Amino acid sequence: MDVHGDVAAPRRLSAWLGVGAFLLCVPCVLCFSVAGQDGTCEANGSVYYAGEWYFLDSEHCTQCECTVEGAVCARTECTALPAACIHVSHYPSDCCPRCERIGCEHRGEVYELGQHFQPSECEQCTCDNDGIARCLVADCSPPACVNPVFQTGKCCPDCKDGPNCYVDDSRTQIIPGGEAVWVDSCTKCRCHDSHDAGYWEGNRVATCTHLRNCTVSEGKN
């Protein structure tokens, strides 16, 4: 009988194959199952049996398992590379990139192992061999003057005019440090130095002495 005119042909084919038999096609992989036999899958020019795993030659990142119901495939998810990776390699046979060398990551910047760097004027850092950046932060002592100046590239301020202090709490007059200074004809003042109490706490007001029974017009110049 003409197959094209036999509407029962598909039914007879289904009955011959058995209930549940089917033909499954996925891109690059032809998978099929036959009743009474283990499933096989064709890929990469080879035949794989149920339970076998394989990668597709056309897609290195796609791995498949041959099952009795056909091929089950999934694309490999690459793990994120370390943030401090400073050398990445891409091999044709690998799905994912490789990190060949680790450095140190510090505030978004990457440094070589053993490298010394200065992220700011007040920090000195080293990229240790364990991939951790360790830093020392400068602890500036109180400046020996009341008008310190910050300079580019330096953490702690400098006293460009040398040590000095205010004459009194009004902070309107400044005298140099060192020897005592006559601030007027009756008053002699001296800035604190490192041997005086309060110096390291930032005491920048002079100690002054006044001549008895002295008026400015009669005192020393």
Phi, psi and chi 1 to 4 in degrees:
 res  aa     phi    psi   chi1   chi2   chi3   chi4
   1 MET       -  147.2 -179.6  178.7  -66.2      -
   2 ASP   -65.0  125.2 -173.8   -5.7      -      -
   3 VAL   -62.0  -37.1  174.3      -      -      -
   4 HIS   -65.1  -23.4  -62.4  -74.4      -      -
   5 GLY   -99.4   -0.7      -      -      -      -
   6 ASP   -97.3   98.2 -172.9   -2.2      -      -
   7 VAL   -71.5  -15.8  -63.6      -      -      -
   8 ALA   -85.9   -5.3      -      -      -      -
   9 ALA   -59.8  -45.0      -      -      -      -
  10 PRO   -60.7  -35.2  -24.7   35.6      -      -
  11 ARG   -65.9  -43.4  -66.0 -177.9  179.8  177.5
  12 ARG   -64.7  -35.9  -69.9 -159.4  -61.6  -88.4
  13 LEU   -65.9  -40.3  178.4   60.6      -      -
  14 SER   -66.0  -40.5  176.1      -      -      -
  15 ALA   -66.2  -34.3      -      -      -      -
  16 TRP   -71.5  -38.4 -179.1   76.2      -      -
  17 LEU   -74.5  -30.1  -70.7  174.0      -      -
  18 GLY   103.6  154.7      -      -      -      -
  19 VAL   -66.7  136.4  177.4      -      -      -
  20 GLY    91.1   -9.6      -      -      -      -
  21 ALA   -71.9  144.1      -      -      -      -
  22 PHE  -154.7  168.8   62.5   94.3      -      -
  23 LEU  -118.8  122.3 -174.9   67.4      -      -
  24 LEU  -120.7  129.7  173.5   65.5      -      -
  25 CYS  -124.2  131.6  -65.9      -      -      -
  26 VAL  -127.5  158.7  -64.4      -      -      -
  27 PRO   -55.3  129.5  -26.9   35.7      -      -
  28 CYS    73.2   -8.2  -58.2      -      -      -
  29 VAL  -132.8  127.6 -176.4      -      -      -
  30 LEU  -105.6  119.0  177.2   65.0      -      -
  31 CYS  -124.1  142.3  -50.8      -      -      -
  32 PHE  -153.9  159.9   57.0   90.3      -      -
  33 SER  -134.5  136.5  174.4      -      -      -
  34 VAL  -120.0  132.2  179.3      -      -      -
  35 ALA   -56.9  132.9      -      -      -      -
  36 GLY    88.8   -3.6      -      -      -      -
  37 GLN  -129.9  156.3  -61.8 -178.4    8.8      -
  38 ASP   -68.3  146.7  -69.1  -26.0      -      -
  39 GLY   -68.3  148.1      -      -      -      -
  40 THR  -132.3  155.7   58.0      -      -      -
  41 CYS  -132.3  141.7  -54.2      -      -      -
  42 GLU  -107.4  127.2  -68.9 -176.5    6.3      -
  43 ALA  -162.6  153.9      -      -      -      -
  44 ASN    55.3   25.2  -55.5  -31.1      -      -
  45 GLY    76.1   14.5      -      -      -      -
  46 SER  -130.2  166.1  -58.0      -      -      -
  47 VAL  -110.2  129.2  175.3      -      -      -
  48 TYR  -114.8  145.7  -59.7   90.9      -      -
  49 TYR  -101.7  160.6  -66.2   91.6      -      -
  50 ALA   -52.7  131.0      -      -      -      -
  51 GLY   100.5  -13.8      -      -      -      -
  52 GLU   -86.3  145.0  -72.9 -170.5  -84.6      -
  53 TRP  -110.7  149.3  -70.8   83.5      -      -
  54 TYR  -161.8  156.1   53.2   91.6      -      -
  55 PHE  -100.5  146.3  -77.4   92.8      -      -
  56 LEU   -76.6  132.0  -63.3 -178.8      -      -
  57 ASP   -61.7  -33.1  -70.8  -15.2      -      -
  58 SER   -78.3  -19.4   57.3      -      -      -
  59 GLU  -141.6   99.4  -63.1 -178.2   44.4      -
  60 HIS   -62.0  -22.3  -67.3  -55.9      -      -
  61 CYS   -91.7    0.5  -69.2      -      -      -
  62 THR  -104.9  119.7  -60.2      -      -      -
  63 GLN  -111.6  139.9 -173.3  178.8   29.6      -
  64 CYS  -126.8  153.6  -59.5      -      -      -
  65 GLU  -120.9  130.2  179.8 -172.5   13.1      -
  66 CYS   -83.7  124.7 -174.7      -      -      -
  67 THR  -122.7  171.9   71.4      -      -      -
  68 VAL   -66.6  -17.0  -66.2      -      -      -
  69 GLU   -99.8    1.7  -64.2 -179.5  -11.6      -
  70 GLY   123.1 -173.1      -      -      -      -
  71 ALA   -83.3  135.8      -      -      -      -
  72 VAL  -115.6  116.0  177.6      -      -      -
  73 CYS  -119.0  150.4  -59.0      -      -      -
  74 ALA  -148.6  144.3      -      -      -      -
  75 ARG   -83.2  134.6 -173.4  172.8  177.8   81.7
  76 THR   -68.3  131.4  -59.2      -      -      -
  77 GLU   -91.2  120.8  -66.8  -66.8  -26.0      -
  78 CYS   -79.5  135.2  -63.1      -      -      -
  79 THR   -73.8  150.6   57.4      -      -      -
  80 ALA   -67.0  138.6      -      -      -      -
  81 LEU   -73.7  151.2  -65.2  176.5      -      -
  82 PRO   -57.0  144.5  -21.4   31.5      -      -
  83 ALA   -60.8  -28.9      -      -      -      -
  84 ALA   -95.5   18.2      -      -      -      -
  85 CYS   -71.0  124.9 -175.1      -      -      -
  86 ILE  -112.5    1.0   57.1  177.4      -      -
  87 HIS  -149.6  114.3 -177.6   73.2      -      -
  88 VAL  -113.3  135.5  179.8      -      -      -
  89 SER  -118.0  145.1  -65.6      -      -      -
  90 HIS  -121.7  107.9  -62.3  -93.2      -      -
  91 TYR   -95.9  138.8  -66.7   94.9      -      -
  92 PRO   -57.6  -32.2  -23.4   33.6      -      -
  93 SER   -82.6   -8.6   59.5      -      -      -
  94 ASP  -101.3  145.8  -72.1   -8.5      -      -
  95 CYS   -77.6  -43.5  168.0      -      -      -
  96 CYS  -108.5  152.1  -59.6      -      -      -
  97 PRO   -69.0  155.1   25.7  -34.0      -      -
  98 ARG  -112.5  143.0  -62.4 -175.1 -170.4 -177.3
  99 CYS   -92.4  114.0 -179.6      -      -      -
 100 GLU   -91.1  -22.3  -59.0  -75.1    0.8      -
 101 ARG  -148.8  135.4 -151.5  155.6   99.7 -147.9
 102 ILE  -107.5  139.5  -63.0  -70.8      -      -
 103 GLY  -121.2 -146.9      -      -      -      -
 104 CYS  -121.8  137.9  -65.4      -      -      -
 105 GLU  -106.0  127.2 -171.5  -83.9  -26.7      -
 106 HIS  -142.0  112.3 -175.0   73.7      -      -
 107 ARG    54.0   43.2  -62.8  177.4 -172.5  169.5
 108 GLY    84.7   -5.5      -      -      -      -
 109 GLU  -105.8  149.5  -61.5  -69.0  -26.6      -
 110 VAL  -113.6  135.4  176.6      -      -      -
 111 TYR  -127.5  152.8  -58.2   91.0      -      -
 112 GLU   -70.7  151.9  -63.8  -94.2    1.4      -
 113 LEU   -60.4  134.1  -66.9  179.1      -      -
 114 GLY    83.9   -5.6      -      -      -      -
 115 GLN   -75.4  138.0 -178.9  178.6   -8.8      -
 116 HIS   -98.3  137.5  -59.4  -74.3      -      -
 117 PHE  -149.2  161.1   57.2   97.0      -      -
 118 GLN  -126.7   93.4 -172.0  174.2    2.3      -
 119 PRO   -68.7  -21.7   22.7  -30.8      -      -
 120 SER  -151.1  171.2   70.3      -      -      -
 121 GLU   -61.2  -26.1  -73.4   83.9   -6.9      -
 122 CYS  -101.0    5.7  -65.3      -      -      -
 123 GLU  -124.5  139.4  -64.3  174.2  -75.5      -
 124 GLN  -124.5  121.6  -69.0  -74.2  -13.3      -
 125 CYS  -124.3  156.9  -56.4      -      -      -
 126 THR  -134.5  135.2  -58.7      -      -      -
 127 CYS   -85.8  103.2  177.8      -      -      -
 128 ASP   -75.9  164.9  -73.7  -16.0      -      -
 129 ASN   -66.9  -14.5  -70.1  -29.4      -      -
 130 ASP   -88.4    6.9   57.0    3.4      -      -
 131 GLY    82.0   14.8      -      -      -      -
 132 ILE  -113.0  130.9  -62.4  176.1      -      -
 133 ALA   -86.2  123.0      -      -      -      -
 134 ARG  -114.0  132.8  -68.9  179.0  169.8   83.2
 135 CYS  -126.1  148.5  -58.8      -      -      -
 136 LEU  -112.4  131.4  -64.7  175.4      -      -
 137 VAL  -105.7  128.4 -179.6      -      -      -
 138 ALA   -65.3  139.9      -      -      -      -
 139 ASP  -112.5  100.5 -175.6   12.3      -      -
 140 CYS   -78.0  133.1  -61.9      -      -      -
 141 SER   -77.8  158.4   59.0      -      -      -
 142 PRO   -57.5  135.3  -24.1   34.3      -      -
 143 PRO   -65.9  152.4   24.4  -33.9      -      -
 144 ALA   -85.7   22.3      -      -      -      -
 145 CYS  -148.0  167.8   58.8      -      -      -
 146 VAL   -97.2   -4.4  -64.4      -      -      -
 147 ASN  -131.2   57.0   52.2   -3.9      -      -
 148 PRO   -67.7  155.7   28.1  -35.3      -      -
 149 VAL  -125.0  130.8  176.4      -      -      -
 150 PHE   -87.0  132.7  -74.5   90.0      -      -
 151 GLN  -117.4  147.5  -59.5 -174.6   47.6      -
 152 THR   -58.8  133.1  -57.2      -      -      -
 153 GLY    88.2   -6.6      -      -      -      -
 154 LYS  -115.6  141.9  -69.2 -173.8  176.6 -178.6
 155 CYS   -80.3  -49.8  174.2      -      -      -
 156 CYS   -93.6  146.0  -59.7      -      -      -
 157 PRO   -72.7  155.2   28.4  -35.3      -      -
 158 ASP  -110.0  152.3  -69.7  -30.4      -      -
 159 CYS   -98.0   90.0  -66.6      -      -      -
 160 LYS   -63.4  -29.2  -64.2 -177.0   67.3  175.9
 161 ASP   -96.8    9.2  -60.2  -33.5      -      -
 162 GLY    83.9  177.4      -      -      -      -
 163 PRO   -62.2  144.5  -20.6   33.0      -      -
 164 ASN  -161.1 -179.6   57.2   35.0      -      -
 165 CYS  -161.6  171.4   66.6      -      -      -
 166 TYR   -84.6  149.4  -67.1  109.4      -      -
 167 VAL   -68.7  -42.9  169.7      -      -      -
 168 ASP  -149.7 -175.0   52.2   38.4      -      -
 169 ASP   -68.8  -12.2  -71.3  -29.0      -      -
 170 SER   -69.6  -21.3   68.2      -      -      -
 171 ARG    57.2   35.9  -61.0  176.6 -178.1  -92.3
 172 THR  -102.8  -19.2   56.8      -      -      -
 173 GLN  -127.3  136.2 -175.5  178.1   -3.3      -
 174 ILE  -116.7  136.5  -61.9  174.2      -      -
 175 ILE  -123.8  152.2   60.2  173.4      -      -
 176 PRO   -71.8  155.1   26.9  -34.3      -      -
 177 GLY   -79.3  168.3      -      -      -      -
 178 GLY   112.6 -118.4      -      -      -      -
 179 GLU   -74.3  160.6  -61.2  -64.3  -33.8      -
 180 ALA   -66.7  147.8      -      -      -      -
 181 VAL  -125.7  133.0  176.3      -      -      -
 182 TRP   -78.3  115.1  -72.0   94.5      -      -
 183 VAL   -89.2  -19.7  -64.1      -      -      -
 184 ASP  -154.9 -176.6   58.9   42.7      -      -
 185 SER   -69.0  -12.4   57.0      -      -      -
 186 CYS  -119.4   -6.1  -64.6      -      -      -
 187 THR  -126.0  127.0  -52.5      -      -      -
 188 LYS  -117.7  130.6 -176.8  166.5   65.8  172.4
 189 CYS  -126.7  151.9  -60.9      -      -      -
 190 ARG  -137.2  135.0 -177.7 -178.4   68.1   85.1
 191 CYS   -71.2  147.6  -68.0      -      -      -
 192 HIS   -64.3  149.6  -66.8  -79.7      -      -
 193 ASP  -120.8 -174.6   59.7   28.5      -      -
 194 SER   -66.3   -9.9   58.8      -      -      -
 195 HIS   -92.7   -7.4  -59.7  -69.6      -      -
 196 ASP   -91.6  145.8  -64.4  -31.0      -      -
 197 ALA   -62.6  137.8      -      -      -      -
 198 GLY    90.3  -10.1      -      -      -      -
 199 TYR   -61.0  -48.2  174.7   84.7      -      -
 200 TRP   -75.1   -8.7  -64.8  109.3      -      -
 201 GLU   -93.1    7.9  -75.2   71.3   39.2      -
 202 GLY    88.1   22.9      -      -      -      -
 203 ASN   -72.1  109.9 -173.2  -11.1      -      -
 204 ARG  -121.4   35.6  -67.0  -65.9  177.5  -96.1
 205 VAL  -116.3  133.4  177.6      -      -      -
 206 ALA   -69.0  158.4      -      -      -      -
 207 THR   -97.4  126.6  -61.4      -      -      -
 208 CYS  -122.8  150.3  -62.0      -      -      -
 209 THR  -125.2  143.8   58.2      -      -      -
 210 HIS  -117.1  135.9  -59.1  -89.4      -      -
 211 LEU   -70.8  136.1  -62.8  178.8      -      -
 212 ARG   -66.4  145.8  -69.5 -176.6 -179.8 -177.7
 213 ASN    51.2   35.6  -57.0  -41.3      -      -
 214 CYS  -113.3  137.5  177.2      -      -      -
 215 THR  -114.8  158.2   61.3      -      -      -
 216 VAL   -56.7  -36.7  172.2      -      -      -
 217 SER   -69.1  -23.5   60.1      -      -      -
 218 GLU   -97.3  -13.8  -61.2  174.5  -11.0      -
 219 GLY   -78.8 -176.0      -      -      -      -
 220 LYS   -77.9  155.2  -64.3 -179.4 -179.0  179.7
 221 ASN   -99.5      -  -68.2  -36.3      -      -
